[in-house]
Amino acid sequence: MTNDLTQPQIDVEKGQIVFKNIDQFKKDFEQIIQRHNNFIVTEETLVGSRKSRAELRNAAKESAALRSKIKTELLKPFDEVSQIAIAYEKQAKDAADVIDTDVKVFDEIEKQKRRDGLNNWLAERANELDIDPDIEINEKWFIKGNFNGTLPKQLFIAEHIKPQFDLLIKAKEQRLADTVAVRNYAESKSFDPEGYLHTLDFKSLAQIMMDIDSDVTKRQKRQEAEQAVSDMEAEQERQRHVNEVTVNDKVIDTQTGEVVAEVPQEQPQAPTTSPQSEQVVTHLIRATGTVPKFQALAEFMKQSGIQYRGVQDENL
């Protein structure tokens, strides 16, 4: 038995598309399915099973072909209108794009005015707070809704600007505190703080304190090394002269008896005189003392360029 599907018919009633013979189409399809549904396949029914399979597949293909045909017939008028609409849509978009190019020029001018307005506001406010207005600016900010003319609205400032300014103020206060701490700590260790202060740009306070402590340790080790060298040289010099004595302006090695050096004599220096003291005068001085003391006095007068001579005084 072959399939005999009733083909649905297309009609138009009162401006609406109506499909006829749908009920008969359903009835024919249901009979085909019921006729071959739950077919038991055995060796004896194998030939019949294959026929049933073929009829079911043919019914499905026939229905699909009918459906595709109906759709093509229905959409054909729409496709013609669609092509016309698409052509006009393209013309409209092209014309709008030309206008958009010119509009964007003026939009960018207005956007730049808002950008300049925000930059001026940032500079003035940063100057009041004594901070650098180094904040992250988003290009999406410069829509009309965020500005009154060219000035940023307070709601916009509170949401986007104030949080960043608060962070800058906090960073400035922290930098000042760190600067004082580094300066005081470096000076307490007898170091010039300027070199350490420059590193605040890329080091934390704790790291700089550790650097100072490290420099203190290095300085101590260097001083200890220098002192050790000085002590060693002093000991070597002492050992070199341990067996030497000075006798009558001569340095003598006590072990060998060799004169190893002579003590240089101090050269008498001419006394400095002022114009008022250039006149030579003579005074008679009476002195009392031991012989060694007179010898020392005579030596002093000799070195001072004072001429003297002994005089016998019977009244002494």
CYANA upper distance limits for C-alpha pairs under 8 A (distance plus 0.5 A):
  2 THR  CA     55 GLU  CA      7.52
  3 ASN  CA     32 ILE  CA      7.55
  3 ASN  CA     55 GLU  CA      7.20
  3 ASN  CA     58 ASN  CA      8.25
  3 ASN  CA     59 ALA  CA      6.94
  4 ASP  CA     28 ASP  CA      7.55
  5 LEU  CA     25 PHE  CA      6.56
  5 LEU  CA     28 ASP  CA      6.07
  5 LEU  CA     29 PHE  CA      7.10
  5 LEU  CA     59 ALA  CA      8.12
  5 LEU  CA     63 SER  CA      8.43
  6 THR  CA     21 ASN  CA      7.56
  6 THR  CA     24 GLN  CA      6.73
  6 THR  CA     25 PHE  CA      5.36
  6 THR  CA     28 ASP  CA      7.31
  7 GLN  CA     21 ASN  CA      7.49
  7 GLN  CA     25 PHE  CA      6.98
  7 GLN  CA     66 LEU  CA      7.61
  8 PRO  CA     19 PHE  CA      6.79
  8 PRO  CA     20 LYS  CA      6.05
  8 PRO  CA     21 ASN  CA      5.44
  8 PRO  CA     22 ILE  CA      6.06
  8 PRO  CA     25 PHE  CA      7.18
  9 GLN  CA     19 PHE  CA      6.02
  9 GLN  CA     20 LYS  CA      5.40
  9 GLN  CA     21 ASN  CA      6.82
 10 ILE  CA     17 ILE  CA      7.44
 10 ILE  CA     18 VAL  CA      6.45
 10 ILE  CA     19 PHE  CA      5.34
 10 ILE  CA     20 LYS  CA      6.90
 10 ILE  CA     70 ILE  CA      8.26
 11 ASP  CA     17 ILE  CA      6.26
 11 ASP  CA     18 VAL  CA      5.53
 11 ASP  CA     19 PHE  CA      6.68
 11 ASP  CA     20 LYS  CA      7.83
 12 VAL  CA     16 GLN  CA      5.81
 12 VAL  CA     17 ILE  CA      4.99
 12 VAL  CA     18 VAL  CA      6.06
 13 GLU  CA     17 ILE  CA      6.97
 13 GLU  CA     18 VAL  CA      7.10
 21 ASN  CA     25 PHE  CA      6.63
 22 ILE  CA     26 LYS  CA      6.75
 23 ASP  CA     27 LYS  CA      6.74
 24 GLN  CA     28 ASP  CA      6.63
 25 PHE  CA     29 PHE  CA      6.78
 26 LYS  CA     30 GLU  CA      6.61
 27 LYS  CA     31 GLN  CA      6.79
 28 ASP  CA     32 ILE  CA      6.96
 29 PHE  CA     33 ILE  CA      6.87
 29 PHE  CA     59 ALA  CA      8.06
 30 GLU  CA     34 GLN  CA      6.56
 31 GLN  CA     35 ARG  CA      6.44
 32 ILE  CA     36 HIS  CA      7.04
 32 ILE  CA     55 GLU  CA      8.49
 32 ILE  CA     56 LEU  CA      7.63
 32 ILE  CA     59 ALA  CA      8.31
 33 ILE  CA     37 ASN  CA      6.13
 33 ILE  CA     56 LEU  CA      7.46
 36 HIS  CA     52 SER  CA      6.20
 36 HIS  CA     53 ARG  CA      8.33
 36 HIS  CA     56 LEU  CA      7.93
 39 PHE  CA     49 SER  CA      7.50
 40 ILE  CA     45 THR  CA      8.07
 40 ILE  CA     49 SER  CA      8.23
 41 VAL  CA     45 THR  CA      6.23
 41 VAL  CA     46 LEU  CA      6.41
 41 VAL  CA     49 SER  CA      6.58
 42 THR  CA     46 LEU  CA      6.22
 45 THR  CA     49 SER  CA      6.46
 46 LEU  CA     50 ARG  CA      6.85
 47 VAL  CA     51 LYS  CA      7.05
 48 GLY  CA     52 SER  CA      6.72
 49 SER  CA     53 ARG  CA      6.70
 50 ARG  CA     54 ALA  CA      6.70
 51 LYS  CA     55 GLU  CA      6.69
 52 SER  CA     56 LEU  CA      6.73
 53 ARG  CA     57 ARG  CA      6.77
 54 ALA  CA     58 ASN  CA      6.50
 55 GLU  CA     59 ALA  CA      6.57
 56 LEU  CA     60 ALA  CA      6.90
 57 ARG  CA     61 LYS  CA      6.74
 58 ASN  CA     62 GLU  CA      6.52
 59 ALA  CA     63 SER  CA      6.67
 60 ALA  CA     64 ALA  CA      6.71
 61 LYS  CA     65 ALA  CA      6.67
 62 GLU  CA     66 LEU  CA      6.75
 63 SER  CA     67 ARG  CA      6.64
 64 ALA  CA     68 SER  CA      6.64
 65 ALA  CA     69 LYS  CA      6.65
 66 LEU  CA     70 ILE  CA      6.71
 67 ARG  CA     71 LYS  CA      6.71
 68 SER  CA     72 THR  CA      6.69
 69 LYS  CA     73 GLU  CA      6.79
 70 ILE  CA     74 LEU  CA      6.65
 71 LYS  CA     75 LEU  CA      6.52
 72 THR  CA     76 LYS  CA      6.43
 73 GLU  CA     77 PRO  CA      8.46
 74 LEU  CA     78 PHE  CA      8.13
 75 LEU  CA     79 ASP  CA      6.44
 76 LYS  CA     80 GLU  CA      7.06
 77 PRO  CA     81 VAL  CA      7.05
 78 PHE  CA     82 SER  CA      6.36
 79 ASP  CA     83 GLN  CA      6.71
 80 GLU  CA     84 ILE  CA      7.14
 81 VAL  CA     85 ALA  CA      6.68
 82 SER  CA     86 ILE  CA      6.56
 83 GLN  CA     87 ALA  CA      6.78
 84 ILE  CA     88 TYR  CA      7.00
 85 ALA  CA     89 GLU  CA      6.52
 86 ILE  CA     90 LYS  CA      6.73
 87 ALA  CA     91 GLN  CA      7.01
 88 TYR  CA     92 ALA  CA      6.71
 89 GLU  CA     93 LYS  CA      6.70
 90 LYS  CA     94 ASP  CA      6.62
 91 GLN  CA     95 ALA  CA      6.75
 92 ALA  CA     96 ALA  CA      6.64
 93 LYS  CA     97 ASP  CA      6.58
 94 ASP  CA     98 VAL  CA      6.95
 95 ALA  CA     99 ILE  CA      7.03
 96 ALA  CA    100 ASP  CA      6.44
 97 ASP  CA    101 THR  CA      6.72
 98 VAL  CA    102 ASP  CA      7.45
 99 ILE  CA    103 VAL  CA      6.67
100 ASP  CA    104 LYS  CA      6.46
101 THR  CA    105 VAL  CA      7.25
102 ASP  CA    106 PHE  CA      7.50
103 VAL  CA    107 ASP  CA      6.63
104 LYS  CA    108 GLU  CA      6.41
105 VAL  CA    109 ILE  CA      6.92
106 PHE  CA    110 GLU  CA      6.79
107 ASP  CA    111 LYS  CA      6.54
108 GLU  CA    112 GLN  CA      6.51
109 ILE  CA    113 LYS  CA      6.90
110 GLU  CA    114 ARG  CA      6.96
111 LYS  CA    115 ARG  CA      6.67
111 LYS  CA    142 PHE  CA      6.55
111 LYS  CA    143 ILE  CA      7.79
112 GLN  CA    116 ASP  CA      6.57
113 LYS  CA    117 GLY  CA      6.56
113 LYS  CA    150 THR  CA      6.58
114 ARG  CA    118 LEU  CA      6.67
114 ARG  CA    142 PHE  CA      6.80
114 ARG  CA    147 PHE  CA      7.75
114 ARG  CA    149 GLY  CA      7.82
114 ARG  CA    150 THR  CA      4.95
114 ARG  CA    151 LEU  CA      7.41
114 ARG  CA    152 PRO  CA      8.41
115 ARG  CA    119 ASN  CA      6.73
115 ARG  CA    142 PHE  CA      7.08
115 ARG  CA    150 THR  CA      8.23
116 ASP  CA    120 ASN  CA      6.64
116 ASP  CA    150 THR  CA      8.23
117 GLY  CA    121 TRP  CA      6.72
117 GLY  CA    150 THR  CA      5.50
117 GLY  CA    151 LEU  CA      6.05
117 GLY  CA    152 PRO  CA      7.99
118 LEU  CA    122 LEU  CA      6.56
118 LEU  CA    150 THR  CA      7.82
118 LEU  CA    151 LEU  CA      6.92
118 LEU  CA    152 PRO  CA      6.74
119 ASN  CA    123 ALA  CA      6.65
120 ASN  CA    124 GLU  CA      6.75
121 TRP  CA    125 ARG  CA      6.59
121 TRP  CA    151 LEU  CA      8.03
121 TRP  CA    152 PRO  CA      8.48
122 LEU  CA    126 ALA  CA      6.37
122 LEU  CA    133 PRO  CA      6.79
123 ALA  CA    127 ASN  CA      6.59
123 ALA  CA    133 PRO  CA      6.92
124 GLU  CA    128 GLU  CA      6.86
125 ARG  CA    129 LEU  CA      6.83
126 ALA  CA    130 ASP  CA      6.24
126 ALA  CA    131 ILE  CA      5.68
126 ALA  CA    132 ASP  CA      6.65
126 ALA  CA    133 PRO  CA      5.97
127 ASN  CA    131 ILE  CA      6.92
127 ASN  CA    132 ASP  CA      8.31
129 LEU  CA    169 ILE  CA      8.22
131 ILE  CA    168 LEU  CA      7.46
131 ILE  CA    169 ILE  CA      7.34
131 ILE  CA    172 LYS  CA      7.80
132 ASP  CA    168 LEU  CA      8.27
133 PRO  CA    165 PHE  CA      8.15
135 ILE  CA    164 GLN  CA      6.91
135 ILE  CA    165 PHE  CA      8.14
137 ILE  CA    141 TRP  CA      8.26
141 TRP  CA    146 ASN  CA      7.35
142 PHE  CA    146 ASN  CA      7.28
142 PHE  CA    147 PHE  CA      8.26
143 ILE  CA    147 PHE  CA      7.92
144 LYS  CA    148 ASN  CA      8.22
144 LYS  CA    149 GLY  CA      8.28
146 ASN  CA    152 PRO  CA      6.53
146 ASN  CA    153 LYS  CA      6.27
146 ASN  CA    156 PHE  CA      6.35
147 PHE  CA    151 LEU  CA      5.88
147 PHE  CA    152 PRO  CA      4.89
147 PHE  CA    153 LYS  CA      5.63
148 ASN  CA    152 PRO  CA      6.70
148 ASN  CA    153 LYS  CA      6.59
152 PRO  CA    156 PHE  CA      7.05
152 PRO  CA    157 ILE  CA      7.19
153 LYS  CA    157 ILE  CA      6.79
154 GLN  CA    158 ALA  CA      6.56
155 LEU  CA    159 GLU  CA      6.69
156 PHE  CA    160 HIS  CA      6.46
156 PHE  CA    161 ILE  CA      7.92
157 ILE  CA    161 ILE  CA      5.28
157 ILE  CA    162 LYS  CA      6.44
158 ALA  CA    162 LYS  CA      5.73
158 ALA  CA    163 PRO  CA      7.85
159 GLU  CA    163 PRO  CA      7.71
160 HIS  CA    164 GLN  CA      7.78
161 ILE  CA    165 PHE  CA      6.79
162 LYS  CA    166 ASP  CA      6.53
163 PRO  CA    167 LEU  CA      6.98
164 GLN  CA    168 LEU  CA      6.89
165 PHE  CA    169 ILE  CA      6.68
166 ASP  CA    170 LYS  CA      6.70
167 LEU  CA    171 ALA  CA      6.59
168 LEU  CA    172 LYS  CA      6.60
169 ILE  CA    173 GLU  CA      6.76
170 LYS  CA    174 GLN  CA      6.65
171 ALA  CA    175 ARG  CA      6.55
172 LYS  CA    176 LEU  CA      6.77
173 GLU  CA    177 ALA  CA      6.75
174 GLN  CA    178 ASP  CA      6.53
175 ARG  CA    179 THR  CA      6.50
175 ARG  CA    200 LEU  CA      8.37
176 LEU  CA    180 VAL  CA      6.83
177 ALA  CA    181 ALA  CA      6.73
178 ASP  CA    182 VAL  CA      6.55
178 ASP  CA    200 LEU  CA      8.47
178 ASP  CA    205 LEU  CA      6.70
179 THR  CA    183 ARG  CA      6.56
179 THR  CA    197 LEU  CA      6.94
179 THR  CA    200 LEU  CA      8.39
180 VAL  CA    184 ASN  CA      6.56
181 ALA  CA    185 TYR  CA      6.56
182 VAL  CA    186 ALA  CA      6.44
182 VAL  CA    193 PRO  CA      7.38
182 VAL  CA    196 TYR  CA      7.65
182 VAL  CA    197 LEU  CA      7.23
182 VAL  CA    205 LEU  CA      7.92
182 VAL  CA    208 ILE  CA      7.94
182 VAL  CA    209 MET  CA      7.66
183 ARG  CA    187 GLU  CA      6.58
183 ARG  CA    193 PRO  CA      5.63
183 ARG  CA    194 GLU  CA      8.24
183 ARG  CA    197 LEU  CA      7.86
184 ASN  CA    188 SER  CA      6.53
185 TYR  CA    189 LYS  CA      6.99
185 TYR  CA    209 MET  CA      8.17
186 ALA  CA    190 SER  CA      6.90
186 ALA  CA    191 PHE  CA      5.60
186 ALA  CA    192 ASP  CA      7.03
186 ALA  CA    193 PRO  CA      5.77
186 ALA  CA    196 TYR  CA      8.45
186 ALA  CA    212 ILE  CA      7.17
187 GLU  CA    191 PHE  CA      5.74
187 GLU  CA    192 ASP  CA      6.92
187 GLU  CA    193 PRO  CA      6.97
189 LYS  CA    216 VAL  CA      7.61
193 PRO  CA    197 LEU  CA      6.65
194 GLU  CA    198 HIS  CA      7.04
195 GLY  CA    199 THR  CA      7.71
196 TYR  CA    200 LEU  CA      7.79
196 TYR  CA    208 ILE  CA      7.26
199 THR  CA    203 LYS  CA      6.20
199 THR  CA    208 ILE  CA      7.98
200 LEU  CA    204 SER  CA      6.94
200 LEU  CA    205 LEU  CA      7.71
200 LEU  CA    208 ILE  CA      8.25
203 LYS  CA    207 GLN  CA      6.64
203 LYS  CA    208 ILE  CA      7.14
204 SER  CA    208 ILE  CA      6.93
205 LEU  CA    209 MET  CA      6.76
206 ALA  CA    210 MET  CA      6.80
207 GLN  CA    211 ASP  CA      6.79
208 ILE  CA    212 ILE  CA      6.82
209 MET  CA    213 ASP  CA      6.77
210 MET  CA    214 SER  CA      6.59
211 ASP  CA    215 ASP  CA      6.72
212 ILE  CA    216 VAL  CA      6.73
213 ASP  CA    217 THR  CA      6.87
214 SER  CA    218 LYS  CA      6.78
215 ASP  CA    219 ARG  CA      6.57
216 VAL  CA    220 GLN  CA      6.68
217 THR  CA    221 LYS  CA      6.75
218 LYS  CA    222 ARG  CA      6.64
219 ARG  CA    223 GLN  CA      6.59
220 GLN  CA    224 GLU  CA      6.55
221 LYS  CA    225 ALA  CA      6.61
222 ARG  CA    226 GLU  CA      6.69
223 GLN  CA    227 GLN  CA      6.55
224 GLU  CA    228 ALA  CA      6.58
225 ALA  CA    229 VAL  CA      6.80
226 GLU  CA    230 SER  CA      6.70
227 GLN  CA    231 ASP  CA      6.52
228 ALA  CA    232 MET  CA      6.61
229 VAL  CA    233 GLU  CA      6.70
230 SER  CA    234 ALA  CA      6.64
231 ASP  CA    235 GLU  CA      6.61
232 MET  CA    236 GLN  CA      6.66
233 GLU  CA    237 GLU  CA      6.69
234 ALA  CA    238 ARG  CA      6.65
235 GLU  CA    239 GLN  CA      6.57
236 GLN  CA    240 ARG  CA      6.67
237 GLU  CA    241 HIS  CA      7.08
238 ARG  CA    242 VAL  CA      6.42
243 ASN  CA    253 ASP  CA      6.20
243 ASN  CA    254 THR  CA      6.10
243 ASN  CA    255 GLN  CA      7.26
244 GLU  CA    251 VAL  CA      6.83
244 GLU  CA    252 ILE  CA      5.94
244 GLU  CA    253 ASP  CA      5.04
244 GLU  CA    254 THR  CA      6.37
245 VAL  CA    251 VAL  CA      6.09
245 VAL  CA    252 ILE  CA      5.90
245 VAL  CA    253 ASP  CA      7.15
245 VAL  CA    254 THR  CA      7.40
246 THR  CA    250 LYS  CA      5.85
246 THR  CA    251 VAL  CA      4.89
246 THR  CA    252 ILE  CA      6.63
247 VAL  CA    251 VAL  CA      6.91
247 VAL  CA    252 ILE  CA      7.68
249 ASP  CA    262 GLU  CA      6.31
249 ASP  CA    263 VAL  CA      5.35
249 ASP  CA    264 PRO  CA      7.93
249 ASP  CA    265 GLN  CA      8.41
250 LYS  CA    259 VAL  CA      7.09
250 LYS  CA    260 VAL  CA      8.31
250 LYS  CA    261 ALA  CA      6.53
250 LYS  CA    262 GLU  CA      4.84
250 LYS  CA    263 VAL  CA      6.22
251 VAL  CA    259 VAL  CA      6.20
251 VAL  CA    260 VAL  CA      6.17
251 VAL  CA    261 ALA  CA      5.48
251 VAL  CA    262 GLU  CA      6.19
251 VAL  CA    263 VAL  CA      7.48
252 ILE  CA    257 GLY  CA      6.50
252 ILE  CA    258 GLU  CA      6.09
252 ILE  CA    259 VAL  CA      4.90
252 ILE  CA    260 VAL  CA      6.21
252 ILE  CA    261 ALA  CA      7.75
253 ASP  CA    257 GLY  CA      5.66
253 ASP  CA    258 GLU  CA      5.86
253 ASP  CA    259 VAL  CA      6.89
253 ASP  CA    260 VAL  CA      7.10
254 THR  CA    258 GLU  CA      8.15
268 PRO  CA    303 GLN  CA      5.60
268 PRO  CA    304 SER  CA      7.68
269 GLN  CA    303 GLN  CA      7.70
269 GLN  CA    304 SER  CA      7.83
270 ALA  CA    304 SER  CA      7.28
270 ALA  CA    305 GLY  CA      7.49
271 PRO  CA    304 SER  CA      6.95
271 PRO  CA    305 GLY  CA      8.06
273 THR  CA    277 SER  CA      6.30
273 THR  CA    278 GLU  CA      6.83
274 SER  CA    278 GLU  CA      7.09
289 GLY  CA    293 LYS  CA      6.70
289 GLY  CA    294 PHE  CA      7.08
290 THR  CA    294 PHE  CA      6.83
291 VAL  CA    295 GLN  CA      6.67
292 PRO  CA    296 ALA  CA      6.71
293 LYS  CA    297 LEU  CA      6.64
294 PHE  CA    298 ALA  CA      6.53
295 GLN  CA    299 GLU  CA      6.75
296 ALA  CA    300 PHE  CA      6.75
297 LEU  CA    301 MET  CA      6.72
298 ALA  CA    302 LYS  CA      6.57
299 GLU  CA    303 GLN  CA      6.72
300 PHE  CA    304 SER  CA      6.60
301 MET  CA    305 GLY  CA      6.69
301 MET  CA    306 ILE  CA      5.57
301 MET  CA    307 GLN  CA      7.76
301 MET  CA    308 TYR  CA      8.37
302 LYS  CA    306 ILE  CA      6.36
302 LYS  CA    307 GLN  CA      7.57
